[in-house]
Amino acid sequence: MDGALREYVERYLVEDEVLLAARARAEALGCPPVGAGVGAALRFLAAALRARAVVEVGTGAGVGSLHLLSGMPANGVLTSIDVQPEHQRAARVAFAEAGVAVSRTRLIMGRALEVLPRLTDGVYDLVFVDAVKQEYPKYLVEAVRLLRPGGVVAFGDVLRHGRVVDPAHRDPDTQAVREVARAVRDDDRLVPVILPLGDGLLVAAKTD
């Protein structure tokens, strides 16, 4: 996708001032947020699934969270996990500015691989992962367990700025992203697609 076309896709939906402020806080904290295109896809997925129970691995400053919440029904609850307290503080500011009811978010501070096993099997509509790339394959195992039949898992940044298709790039992050992409593709319980939004969004629906 050339630059002009990518710019058109990323700017197709205009983000409001609350989202732009959340983006600025994310950049200041050094936690790059999802792009507008990925945000729009998350909102779409949440709306299409009528997702009342969503897990987000990697709260950041709440940019992705706001997109997810905007697609969820009014009684939907977002469970968001992050190991950095300052990230979740920034996210709470964003939620307050957006007028999100406190009852709609459950922020859990801690390592996702320690928190996810404590969540209930088979009751979540959507799991979105944008966190430690080397842990993506382990997040997948947890996500499949958490999802209801018909639920969806999504992984951000799976193209690694093109490094995934270059065999010369064998750094741990890129290797882990390749591994999770293969695992999703080879899992008979999942129906996957990679969307060329942002730095790549891997999406898969659970069939059983």
Secondary structure, 3 states (H helix, E strand, C coil): CCHHHHHHHHCCCCCCHHHHHHHHHHHHHCCCCCCHHHHHHHHHHHHHCCCCEEEEECCCCCHHHHHHHHHCCCCCEEEEEECCHHHHHHHHHHHHHHCCCHHHEEEEECCHHHHHHHCCCCCEEEEEECCCHHHHHHHHHHHHHHEEEEEEEEEECCCHHHHHHCCCCCCHHHHHHHHHHHHHHHCCCEEEEEECCCCCEEEEEECC
